[in-house]
Amino acid sequence: MKKLVWSEMRLHGGKRFKGKLASPPSVSGPLQGVPVRPDFEYKGEPLGRPVHPTATYYADTRVVAFRLPSAMRAAPVPLRATASAGAPDAALLRDGRFDQAFILPSAGPDQDSWIQFDFGAAVTIRSLRLGIAWPEGVASAMSKGTILASDDGIAFHPVAELPAPATAANLPVYTLALPETRARYFRLAVRPNAGFSFPGLSRPVSEFRFTELDFSAIARPDRYEAKAGFALLPDYEAVRTAAVDPAAVIDRGEVIDLTNRLRADGHLDWTPPAGEWQVLRFGYSLTGQINRPATNAATGFEVDKLSARDVRDYLERYYGSIIAALDGLSGARGFQDILTDSWEAGQENWTPALIEEFKARRGYDPRPYLPVLADYIVGNAETSDRFLWDFRRTLADLLAESHYKTIGDFASEHGLGYWGEAMGIGLPTMGDGLQDKRYTTVPMGEFWQVDPAQPSDPKQIADIREAVSAAHVYGQNIVAAESFTSFPLPNVPAPYATTPRQLKPIADRFLAQGVNRFSLHAAVHQPLEQAPGFTLSFFGQYFSRHETWAEQAGAWTGYLSRASQLLQEGHAAEDIAYFYGEGAPATVPDNAKTDPQIPAGYAYDFVSRDMILGDFQAGEGGIVAPSGITYKLLVLPAATTRLTLPLLRRLRELVAAGAVLVGPRPVGSPGLADADAEVMQVADDLWGDLDGKLRTVHVFGKGRVYWGMPLADVLAKENLAPDIRLSGEGAANIVAIHRRLDDSEIYFMANQSAAPVRIAADLRATGREAELWHAEDGRIEAASYHQQSGRTVVPLALEPYQSVFIVLRKPSASLEREVPAMVVTPLATLGGGWDVAFTPERGAPPSMHLDGLASWTAQTDPGVRYFSGTGTYTKVIDVDRDWLQAGRRILLDLGEVHELARVFVNGTDTGIAWMPPYRVDVTRAIKPGRNELRIEVANLWPNRIIGDLQPDVAKKYAYSTFNYYAPSLVKLPYTRDTPLLPSGLIGPVQLLTQTD
């Protein structure tokens, strides 16, 4: 992976220069001479700490020169620097290097620490470049920073605030465009962050380490590093560079390409015209990003992701060797898929062919604007920002086509599928998420485990919505997710302390978002018999053959499989296409940040520039996606101010053919490739005389454009009722999704609360009977319903965290049906003694007799109290013949269980109870008279781990690599005094009868 680098030299006009230009930095790192970020500490065995490659690389790409405008010819130099503590070296802080730092002690969390420059006389300052040395771990440096100015060094006034939070997490350097300020003294005042919040990673900030603090007269693009692809920002519109004095910007016509005058050894022979000239020698070096985790022998620099040739070469070498070694066992017969994880490779903003790629994609020559990539302004502030928009868009296009498309093509050529978390959560790199995912066979997102009562990270929901939208548009019926990833956080159960019961509400949450294939994170290979065994460092789930409930996991995976299968049927029932913007980086926004908000009850997909330009067609009733989904509305974000001319022309075609567009009128193009006048002309066609206030609807061709009307009102005006209306007690706690088949409708409903709900599900479908399908055990039952006005209303009673499918498939003979509620009646409580046998080699005795049911942790025998594994309860019971009447179902209710229980009656496996109510249907196995009852109950690993930490333990039974690779960062959160988890069968155990 490569980055653009440069060196600078000033020359006087009229004098021949014949010498060597300084070589740009060859340091491997994210920007110029900034070094690679320090890595986490790893323990030595078995993989060892990755050895970072020490090789450096540099190659020239272009040399340009520009005449210095008047305001840039004199660079103010401070006479002295002072600070709240210590003696800063002004030259060190302005040398453009990042290998030495001035350490400024923190004055405390609520006190300012400061560095001050005295220029000796009033000077004009237009920008600040701030460098912060990489912090230890991942702690941020500053919670607040203020730039101040003064004429006398006593009375200071604020000039600007540093971006909040002022962090070094993305890149330890950033540039701020400042309001033009004339003063003698300039000061930066800062306050410390409290430190990073992850357990084991917190580091209170006691000092600031500044590598650069350069108050400059040069006008620079605001947040230049992010705009030029060295770093990332969540919102580029918020950092548009304000207009600056024309005397402080470069004339585009005075930028000269001198590349053909540069010799291979870096010497230049040139006589500049009159004036002062700045020469920029551009090249590229490495970002220093390496692959991880890997053995030392397999560790190296990441391939250039913007070069299709390099990516293809890597695939041929790496996967080609695997395919060859498999000798035919690939494709349908073996190795079937390639998977790329979420992007964790940082930023790349150069590849050797970039200038040619830019010309081909943006339609103009970028060379006159190359000084902008070195932190200057060419033409004016708006022109430079728009060039940087084009530059970022080009990087995103190259990433999609050179990296993700190349992987997809390679996989297809070898009969393989391609699963891709492309790009990943949030904005991990300069890409376009939907554009990237179009090249996957199975688009993926990821979600992490949280406490069921807590909301999931909105960025994870957005990541899933992106994968779902890609699948819906392109017709992929599978949406996969890296699922249940965990990290030791306050709102996540401790390691090894999670059960399917706790995971189910999270699974339901994302089933309702559109996930229908769960890739469990992490199922680590267990080559040894030591348990719980190997982990992916401190990341979970810890789902493997060594899990205590592994033998009962089929009940949990069966639920996921049945639910996933139903949600892979047919196609999505979406009403709205929501455009997420043309710029780069681009990703689906957090739901709370969408404006306008989609009203409740309507399903929608996010759509991209590429989808509108090349994939959508106008059809009867709306815009038709390649999958066949017809979107009734296309919505533009309310903040849309600029659209490119090709996109706007395509929107005009779609609306003319009958599409309905909702959004504001654009005022120009975001890049330089289009003339604003042409954009405005097309916009005038589409929006007509709309002002977004008094005039909000414009008919154009067969379609309509709305601007300024609330989206709910637009939907009503278009006669589009909500697909799903939920009402009643607890309706707000229900998540839902709808799939449509040619001859049926499938709705998934899940209660996300710990309280029961009683609701009415009012569905935009009719003419078919309602059934309830239960994914936990495969049961199908008739449901009550009534139909009116083209809708079907189904009453639902859901227990805490219960889920159900409402399926409409059989033509209805009547408009309503009332199904009597099931009646459950107790028959007997199975009290008295139980015999329990324990998993061997876990410290417990082979067996014991219990006079009554209680947690294993209540036993005096430490082998039982600290036991982790399976306890098998046995008991003989007598069953009255009168209980077994025709039409009755006999249920065994286990009461309180920790955590899963498999029930055998007379040797017949009657099922696994893994969530409340812990009941199994034993009708087919039970008989009058004597019955043998066997219940296998599995608890969790923490009790045995805690038991091994007791001071008098002679033998330890639990072995885990949880903190093996980063022992100084995160440790298993258990001590000998950690409270034990309740375990085993606690009951009461009852026989129940269920009748209609």
Solvent accessible surface area in square Angstrom, and as a share of the most:
residue,aa,sasa,rsa
1,M,9,0.04
2,K,28,0.12
3,K,2,0.01
4,L,1,0.00
5,V,0,0.00
6,W,16,0.06
7,S,15,0.10
8,E,73,0.33
9,M,52,0.23
10,R,95,0.35
11,L,14,0.07
12,H,100,0.45
13,G,21,0.20
14,G,58,0.56
15,K,131,0.56
16,R,153,0.56
17,F,40,0.17
18,K,137,0.58
19,G,14,0.13
20,K,114,0.48
21,L,2,0.01
22,A,55,0.42
23,S,69,0.44
24,P,4,0.02
25,P,37,0.24
26,S,43,0.28
27,V,63,0.36
28,S,15,0.10
29,G,0,0.00
30,P,31,0.19
31,L,7,0.03
32,Q,29,0.13
33,G,20,0.20
34,V,2,0.01
35,P,58,0.36
36,V,48,0.27
37,R,68,0.25
38,P,85,0.53
39,D,51,0.26
40,F,65,0.27
41,E,83,0.37
42,Y,60,0.23
43,K,98,0.42
44,G,45,0.43
45,E,113,0.51
46,P,83,0.52
47,L,70,0.35
48,G,16,0.16
49,R,114,0.42
50,P,21,0.13
51,V,99,0.57
52,H,63,0.28
53,P,34,0.22
54,T,128,0.74
55,A,63,0.49
56,T,83,0.48
57,Y,100,0.38
58,Y,50,0.19
59,A,22,0.17
60,D,53,0.27
61,T,18,0.10
62,R,46,0.17
63,V,0,0.00
64,V,1,0.00
65,A,0,0.00
66,F,0,0.00
67,R,63,0.23
68,L,2,0.01
69,P,18,0.12
70,S,67,0.43
71,A,23,0.18
72,M,5,0.02
73,R,110,0.40
74,A,79,0.61
75,A,65,0.50
76,P,23,0.15
77,V,100,0.58
78,P,10,0.06
79,L,116,0.58
80,R,122,0.45
81,A,18,0.14
82,T,58,0.34
83,A,16,0.13
84,S,48,0.31
85,A,37,0.29
86,G,59,0.57
87,A,94,0.72
88,P,13,0.08
89,D,77,0.40
90,A,17,0.13
91,A,71,0.55
92,L,36,0.18
93,L,0,0.00
94,R,60,0.22
95,D,61,0.32
96,G,39,0.37
97,R,131,0.48
98,F,20,0.08
99,D,87,0.45
100,Q,102,0.45
101,A,39,0.30
102,F,21,0.09
103,I,89,0.45
104,L,1,0.00
105,P,63,0.40
106,S,27,0.18
107,A,57,0.44
108,G,18,0.17
109,P,104,0.65
110,D,101,0.52
111,Q,105,0.47
112,D,64,0.33
113,S,0,0.00
114,W,62,0.22
115,I,1,0.00
116,Q,19,0.08
117,F,0,0.00
118,D,7,0.04
119,F,14,0.06
120,G,25,0.24
121,A,62,0.48
122,A,46,0.36
123,V,23,0.13
124,T,26,0.15
125,I,0,0.00
126,R,22,0.08
127,S,0,0.00
128,L,0,0.00
129,R,44,0.16
130,L,1,0.00
131,G,0,0.00
132,I,7,0.03
133,A,20,0.15
134,W,26,0.09
135,P,6,0.04
136,E,106,0.47
137,G,41,0.39
138,V,35,0.20
139,A,2,0.02
140,S,19,0.12
141,A,7,0.05
142,M,1,0.00
143,S,51,0.33
144,K,99,0.42
145,G,2,0.02
146,T,18,0.11
147,I,0,0.00
148,L,32,0.16
149,A,0,0.00
150,S,0,0.00
151,D,105,0.54
152,D,79,0.41
153,G,22,0.21
154,I,149,0.76
155,A,70,0.54
156,F,48,0.20
157,H,87,0.39
158,P,93,0.59
159,V,23,0.13
160,A,27,0.21
161,E,99,0.44
162,L,9,0.04
163,P,36,0.22
164,A,95,0.74
165,P,87,0.55
166,A,2,0.01
167,T,35,0.20
168,A,0,0.00
169,A,50,0.39
170,N,79,0.40
171,L,7,0.03
172,P,4,0.03
173,V,3,0.02
174,Y,12,0.05
175,T,0,0.00
176,L,12,0.06
177,A,29,0.22
178,L,15,0.07
179,P,78,0.49
180,E,100,0.45
181,T,20,0.12
182,R,155,0.57
183,A,0,0.00
184,R,76,0.28
185,Y,29,0.11
186,F,0,0.00
187,R,47,0.17
188,L,2,0.01
189,A,7,0.06
190,V,1,0.00
191,R,71,0.26
192,P,12,0.07
193,N,35,0.18
194,A,93,0.72
195,G,23,0.22
196,F,66,0.28
197,S,94,0.61
198,F,61,0.25
199,P,56,0.35
200,G,53,0.51
201,L,19,0.09
202,S,67,0.43
203,R,52,0.19
204,P,102,0.64
205,V,13,0.08
206,S,79,0.51
207,E,64,0.29
208,F,3,0.01
209,R,61,0.22
210,F,1,0.00
211,T,6,0.03
212,E,1,0.01
213,L,0,0.00
214,D,18,0.09
215,F,1,0.00
216,S,12,0.08
217,A,8,0.06
218,I,26,0.13
219,A,1,0.01
220,R,19,0.07
221,P,0,0.00
222,D,24,0.12
223,R,37,0.14
224,Y,4,0.01
225,E,4,0.02
226,A,4,0.03
227,K,5,0.02
228,A,0,0.00
229,G,1,0.01
230,F,6,0.02
231,A,8,0.06
232,L,18,0.09
233,L,19,0.09
234,P,118,0.74
235,D,74,0.38
236,Y,32,0.12
237,E,98,0.44
238,A,77,0.60
239,V,23,0.13
240,R,103,0.38
241,T,13,0.08
242,A,76,0.59
243,A,100,0.78
244,V,43,0.25
245,D,56,0.29
246,P,110,0.69
247,A,38,0.29
248,A,1,0.01
249,V,14,0.08
250,I,0,0.00
251,D,81,0.42
252,R,114,0.42
253,G,65,0.62
254,E,52,0.23
255,V,20,0.12
256,I,58,0.29
257,D,50,0.26
258,L,3,0.02
259,T,43,0.25
260,N,142,0.73
261,R,119,0.44
262,L,29,0.14
263,R,131,0.48
264,A,112,0.87
265,D,69,0.36
266,G,0,0.00
267,H,58,0.26
268,L,1,0.01
269,D,47,0.25
270,W,16,0.06
271,T,69,0.40
272,P,1,0.01
273,P,60,0.38
274,A,75,0.58
275,G,33,0.31
276,E,44,0.20
277,W,2,0.01
278,Q,17,0.08
279,V,2,0.01
280,L,0,0.00
281,R,12,0.05
282,F,1,0.00
283,G,0,0.00
284,Y,21,0.08
285,S,0,0.00
286,L,23,0.12
287,T,13,0.08
288,G,2,0.02
289,Q,40,0.18
290,I,5,0.02
291,N,49,0.25
292,R,101,0.37
293,P,104,0.65
294,A,20,0.15
295,T,61,0.35
296,N,70,0.36
297,A,108,0.84
298,A,62,0.48
299,T,22,0.13
300,G,24,0.23
301,F,63,0.26
302,E,39,0.18
303,V,35,0.20
304,D,4,0.02
305,K,14,0.06
306,L,9,0.05
307,S,17,0.11
308,A,48,0.37
309,R,184,0.67
310,D,31,0.16
311,V,2,0.01
312,R,69,0.25
313,D,65,0.34
314,Y,98,0.37
315,L,5,0.02
316,E,77,0.34
317,R,173,0.63
318,Y,108,0.41
319,Y,37,0.14
320,G,22,0.21
321,S,66,0.42
322,I,61,0.31
323,I,30,0.15
324,A,75,0.58
325,A,88,0.68
326,L,55,0.27
327,D,122,0.63
328,G,42,0.40
329,L,85,0.42
330,S,23,0.15
331,G,8,0.08
332,A,99,0.77
333,R,169,0.62
334,G,35,0.34
335,F,50,0.21
336,Q,94,0.42
337,D,56,0.29
338,I,3,0.01
339,L,83,0.41
340,T,29,0.17
341,D,77,0.40
342,S,17,0.11
343,W,24,0.09
344,E,128,0.58
345,A,9,0.07
346,G,28,0.27
347,Q,32,0.14
348,E,10,0.05
349,N,2,0.01
350,W,2,0.01
351,T,3,0.02
352,P,68,0.43
353,A,50,0.39
354,L,3,0.01
355,I,4,0.02
356,E,91,0.41
357,E,51,0.23
358,F,1,0.00
359,K,73,0.31
360,A,86,0.66
361,R,68,0.25
362,R,27,0.10
363,G,66,0.64
364,Y,44,0.17
365,D,42,0.22
366,P,4,0.03
367,R,78,0.28
368,P,25,0.16
369,Y,17,0.06
370,L,4,0.02
371,P,0,0.00
372,V,0,0.00
373,L,2,0.01
374,A,1,0.01
375,D,0,0.00
376,Y,5,0.02
377,I,2,0.01
378,V,0,0.00
379,G,33,0.32
380,N,76,0.39
381,A,3,0.02
382,E,72,0.32
383,T,29,0.17
384,S,1,0.00
385,D,19,0.10
386,R,25,0.09
387,F,0,0.00
388,L,0,0.00
389,W,30,0.11
390,D,2,0.01
391,F,2,0.01
392,R,12,0.04
393,R,1,0.00
394,T,0,0.00
395,L,1,0.01
396,A,0,0.00
397,D,5,0.03
398,L,2,0.01
399,L,5,0.02
400,A,0,0.00
401,E,59,0.27
402,S,8,0.05
403,H,17,0.08
404,Y,3,0.01
405,K,76,0.32
406,T,10,0.06
407,I,7,0.03
408,G,12,0.12
409,D,54,0.28
410,F,0,0.00
411,A,1,0.00
412,S,80,0.52
413,E,109,0.49
414,H,62,0.28
415,G,54,0.51
416,L,12,0.06
417,G,12,0.12
418,Y,1,0.01
419,W,39,0.14
420,G,0,0.00
421,E,3,0.01
422,A,0,0.00
423,M,0,0.00
424,G,2,0.02
425,I,47,0.24
426,G,17,0.16
427,L,40,0.20
428,P,29,0.18
429,T,5,0.03
430,M,6,0.03
431,G,0,0.00
432,D,2,0.01
433,G,0,0.00
434,L,1,0.00
435,Q,4,0.02
436,D,0,0.00
437,K,0,0.00
438,R,72,0.26
439,Y,51,0.19
440,T,7,0.04
441,T,76,0.44
442,V,11,0.06
443,P,0,0.00
444,M,1,0.01
445,G,0,0.00
446,E,11,0.05
447,F,0,0.00
448,W,56,0.20
449,Q,3,0.02
450,V,13,0.08
451,D,54,0.28
452,P,20,0.12
453,A,77,0.60
454,Q,80,0.35
455,P,107,0.68
456,S,5,0.03
457,D,58,0.30
458,P,72,0.45
459,K,92,0.39
460,Q,17,0.07
461,I,40,0.20
462,A,7,0.05
463,D,3,0.02
464,I,0,0.00
465,R,30,0.11
466,E,1,0.01
467,A,0,0.00
468,V,0,0.00
469,S,0,0.00
470,A,0,0.00
471,A,1,0.01
472,H,12,0.06
473,V,0,0.00
474,Y,42,0.16
475,G,46,0.45
476,Q,35,0.16
477,N,71,0.37
478,I,33,0.17
479,V,3,0.01
480,A,0,0.00
481,A,0,0.00
482,E,18,0.08
483,S,0,0.00
484,F,1,0.00
485,T,2,0.01
486,S,7,0.05
487,F,11,0.05
488,P,17,0.11
489,L,46,0.23
490,P,127,0.80
491,N,56,0.29
492,V,16,0.09
493,P,30,0.19
494,A,35,0.27
495,P,6,0.04
496,Y,7,0.03
497,A,13,0.10
498,T,10,0.06
499,T,2,0.01
500,P,0,0.00
501,R,80,0.29
502,Q,39,0.17
503,L,4,0.02
504,K,3,0.01
505,P,1,0.01
506,I,0,0.00
507,A,0,0.00
508,D,0,0.00
509,R,24,0.09
510,F,0,0.00
511,L,0,0.00
512,A,12,0.09
513,Q,41,0.18
514,G,5,0.05
515,V,0,0.00
516,N,2,0.01
517,R,83,0.30
518,F,27,0.11
519,S,39,0.25
520,L,42,0.21
521,H,33,0.15
522,A,13,0.10
523,A,68,0.53
524,V,40,0.23
525,H,142,0.63
526,Q,10,0.04
527,P,79,0.50
528,L,78,0.39
529,E,135,0.60
530,Q,93,0.41
531,A,10,0.08
532,P,6,0.04
533,G,0,0.00
534,F,55,0.23
535,T,9,0.06
536,L,74,0.37
537,S,19,0.12
538,F,10,0.04
539,F,60,0.25
540,G,0,0.00
541,Q,17,0.08
542,Y,28,0.11
543,F,43,0.18
544,S,22,0.14
545,R,127,0.46
546,H,15,0.07
547,E,17,0.08
548,T,13,0.08
549,W,7,0.02
550,A,28,0.22
551,E,150,0.67
552,Q,5,0.02
553,A,11,0.08
554,G,50,0.48
555,A,18,0.14
556,W,2,0.01
557,T,45,0.26
558,G,16,0.16
559,Y,0,0.00
560,L,10,0.05
561,S,68,0.44
562,R,98,0.36
563,A,0,0.00
564,S,8,0.05
565,Q,97,0.43
566,L,25,0.13
567,L,3,0.02
568,Q,24,0.11
569,E,59,0.26
570,G,39,0.38
571,H,71,0.32
572,A,4,0.03
573,A,3,0.02
574,E,13,0.06
575,D,2,0.01
576,I,0,0.00
577,A,0,0.00
578,Y,4,0.01
579,F,2,0.01
580,Y,23,0.09
581,G,21,0.20
582,E,9,0.04
583,G,22,0.21
584,A,3,0.03
585,P,15,0.09
586,A,8,0.06
587,T,28,0.16
588,V,4,0.02
589,P,43,0.27
590,D,19,0.10
591,N,81,0.42
592,A,92,0.71
593,K,140,0.59
594,T,7,0.04
595,D,86,0.44
596,P,31,0.20
597,Q,89,0.40
598,I,27,0.14
599,P,33,0.21
600,A,98,0.76
601,G,26,0.25
602,Y,26,0.10
603,A,32,0.25
604,Y,34,0.13
605,D,0,0.00
606,F,3,0.01
607,V,0,0.00
608,S,1,0.00
609,R,30,0.11
610,D,25,0.13
611,M,0,0.00
612,I,0,0.00
613,L,64,0.32
614,G,57,0.55
615,D,22,0.11
616,F,0,0.00
617,Q,103,0.46
618,A,36,0.28
619,G,24,0.23
620,E,177,0.79
621,G,51,0.49
622,G,3,0.03
623,I,1,0.00
624,V,42,0.24
625,A,4,0.03
626,P,75,0.47
627,S,34,0.22
628,G,45,0.44
629,I,6,0.03
630,T,37,0.21
631,Y,0,0.00
632,K,73,0.31
633,L,2,0.01
634,L,3,0.01
635,V,0,0.00
636,L,1,0.01
637,P,31,0.20
638,A,52,0.40
639,A,84,0.65
640,T,20,0.11
641,T,59,0.34
642,R,44,0.16
643,L,3,0.01
644,T,19,0.11
645,L,11,0.05
646,P,71,0.45
647,L,0,0.00
648,L,0,0.00
649,R,102,0.37
650,R,41,0.15
651,L,1,0.00
652,R,69,0.25
653,E,96,0.43
654,L,2,0.01
655,V,2,0.01
656,A,39,0.30
657,A,50,0.39
658,G,20,0.20
659,A,1,0.01
660,V,8,0.05
661,L,1,0.00
662,V,10,0.06
663,G,6,0.06
664,P,18,0.11
665,R,44,0.16
666,P,0,0.00
667,V,83,0.47
668,G,0,0.00
669,S,1,0.00
670,P,15,0.09
671,G,2,0.02
672,L,46,0.23
673,A,56,0.43
674,D,22,0.12
675,A,49,0.38
676,D,47,0.24
677,A,80,0.62
678,E,74,0.33
679,V,0,0.00
680,M,71,0.32
681,Q,120,0.53
682,V,7,0.04
683,A,0,0.00
684,D,74,0.38
685,D,54,0.28
686,L,0,0.00
687,W,0,0.00
688,G,26,0.25
689,D,88,0.46
690,L,5,0.02
691,D,45,0.23
692,G,14,0.14
693,K,170,0.72
694,L,158,0.79
695,R,112,0.41
696,T,26,0.15
697,V,48,0.28
698,H,41,0.18
699,V,100,0.57
700,F,45,0.19
701,G,56,0.54
702,K,157,0.67
703,G,0,0.00
704,R,74,0.27
705,V,0,0.00
706,Y,1,0.00
707,W,62,0.22
708,G,49,0.47
709,M,40,0.18
710,P,84,0.53
711,L,10,0.05
712,A,55,0.43
713,D,72,0.37
714,V,0,0.00
715,L,1,0.01
716,A,69,0.54
717,K,115,0.49
718,E,38,0.17
719,N,140,0.72
720,L,21,0.10
721,A,37,0.29
722,P,26,0.16
723,D,2,0.01
724,I,23,0.12
725,R,103,0.38
726,L,51,0.25
727,S,65,0.42
728,G,52,0.50
729,E,122,0.55
730,G,24,0.23
731,A,19,0.14
732,A,107,0.83
733,N,58,0.30
734,I,17,0.08
735,V,40,0.23
736,A,31,0.24
737,I,22,0.11
738,H,7,0.03
739,R,12,0.05
740,R,72,0.26
741,L,43,0.22
742,D,153,0.79
743,D,86,0.44
744,S,10,0.07
745,E,26,0.12
746,I,7,0.04
747,Y,0,0.00
748,F,1,0.00
749,M,0,0.00
750,A,0,0.00
751,N,0,0.00
752,Q,30,0.13
753,S,20,0.13
754,A,76,0.59
755,A,52,0.40
756,P,60,0.38
757,V,1,0.00
758,R,109,0.40
759,I,9,0.04
760,A,31,0.24
761,A,0,0.00
762,D,29,0.15
763,L,0,0.00
764,R,54,0.20
765,A,12,0.09
766,T,70,0.40
767,G,36,0.35
768,R,65,0.24
769,E,38,0.17
770,A,0,0.00
771,E,11,0.05
772,L,27,0.14
773,W,51,0.18
774,H,10,0.04
775,A,6,0.05
776,E,40,0.18
777,D,70,0.36
778,G,42,0.40
779,R,92,0.33
780,I,84,0.43
781,E,51,0.23
782,A,48,0.37
783,A,4,0.03
784,S,16,0.10
785,Y,8,0.03
786,H,71,0.32
787,Q,11,0.05
788,Q,113,0.50
789,S,111,0.72
790,G,42,0.41
791,R,22,0.08
792,T,0,0.00
793,V,18,0.10
794,V,0,0.00
795,P,73,0.46
796,L,9,0.05
797,A,59,0.46
798,L,3,0.02
799,E,72,0.32
800,P,51,0.32
801,Y,46,0.18
802,Q,37,0.16
803,S,3,0.02
804,V,3,0.02
805,F,1,0.00
806,I,0,0.00
807,V,5,0.03
808,L,1,0.01
809,R,89,0.32
810,K,93,0.39
811,P,103,0.65
812,S,28,0.18
813,A,108,0.83
814,S,59,0.38
815,L,122,0.61
816,E,115,0.52
817,R,67,0.24
818,E,150,0.67
819,V,51,0.29
820,P,95,0.60
821,A,84,0.65
822,M,92,0.41
823,V,84,0.48
824,V,58,0.33
825,T,62,0.36
826,P,87,0.55
827,L,40,0.20
828,A,28,0.22
829,T,83,0.48
830,L,17,0.08
831,G,45,0.44
832,G,49,0.47
833,G,26,0.25
834,W,2,0.01
835,D,74,0.38
836,V,2,0.01
837,A,46,0.36
838,F,13,0.05
839,T,39,0.23
840,P,104,0.65
841,E,130,0.58
842,R,44,0.16
843,G,28,0.27
844,A,19,0.14
845,P,38,0.24
846,P,115,0.72
847,S,67,0.43
848,M,49,0.22
849,H,107,0.48
850,L,10,0.05
851,D,120,0.62
852,G,39,0.38
853,L,41,0.21
854,A,37,0.29
855,S,16,0.11
856,W,2,0.01
857,T,31,0.18
858,A,72,0.56
859,Q,38,0.17
860,T,126,0.73
861,D,56,0.29
862,P,76,0.48
863,G,9,0.08
864,V,1,0.00
865,R,66,0.24
866,Y,28,0.11
867,F,1,0.00
868,S,0,0.00
869,G,2,0.02
870,T,35,0.20
871,G,0,0.00
872,T,29,0.17
873,Y,0,0.00
874,T,54,0.31
875,K,37,0.16
876,V,70,0.40
877,I,12,0.06
878,D,109,0.57
879,V,8,0.04
880,D,69,0.36
881,R,172,0.63
882,D,97,0.50
883,W,52,0.18
884,L,53,0.26
885,Q,96,0.43
886,A,109,0.84
887,G,74,0.71
888,R,67,0.24
889,R,69,0.25
890,I,3,0.01
891,L,10,0.05
892,L,1,0.01
893,D,17,0.09
894,L,0,0.00
895,G,26,0.25
896,E,80,0.36
897,V,3,0.02
898,H,28,0.12
899,E,11,0.05
900,L,0,0.00
901,A,0,0.00
902,R,46,0.17
903,V,0,0.00
904,F,27,0.11
905,V,5,0.03
906,N,50,0.26
907,G,58,0.55
908,T,48,0.28
909,D,53,0.27
910,T,14,0.08
911,G,25,0.24
912,I,33,0.17
913,A,4,0.03
914,W,10,0.04
915,M,29,0.13
916,P,71,0.45
917,P,76,0.48
918,Y,13,0.05
919,R,93,0.34
920,V,10,0.06
921,D,49,0.25
922,V,1,0.01
923,T,57,0.33
924,R,175,0.64
925,A,14,0.11
926,I,17,0.09
927,K,100,0.43
928,P,48,0.30
929,G,32,0.30
930,R,150,0.55
931,N,1,0.00
932,E,99,0.44
933,L,4,0.02
934,R,85,0.31
935,I,0,0.00
936,E,41,0.18
937,V,0,0.00
938,A,1,0.00
939,N,2,0.01
940,L,8,0.04
941,W,1,0.00
942,P,1,0.01
943,N,2,0.01
944,R,11,0.04
945,I,16,0.08
946,I,2,0.01
947,G,0,0.00
948,D,8,0.04
949,L,77,0.38
950,Q,31,0.14
951,P,100,0.63
952,D,124,0.64
953,V,47,0.27
954,A,113,0.87
955,K,111,0.47
956,K,133,0.57
957,Y,60,0.23
958,A,26,0.20
959,Y,78,0.30
960,S,30,0.19
961,T,5,0.03
962,F,0,0.00
963,N,45,0.23
964,Y,62,0.24
965,Y,35,0.13
966,A,3,0.02
967,P,37,0.23
968,S,64,0.41
969,L,28,0.14
970,V,8,0.04
971,K,125,0.53
972,L,39,0.19
973,P,66,0.42
974,Y,21,0.08
975,T,81,0.47
976,R,128,0.47
977,D,116,0.60
978,T,36,0.21
979,P,111,0.70
980,L,46,0.23
981,L,57,0.28
982,P,60,0.38
983,S,1,0.01
984,G,0,0.00
985,L,0,0.00
986,I,40,0.20
987,G,7,0.07
988,P,89,0.56
989,V,1,0.01
990,Q,49,0.22
991,L,3,0.01
992,L,7,0.03
993,T,5,0.03
994,Q,22,0.10
995,T,40,0.23
996,D,121,0.63
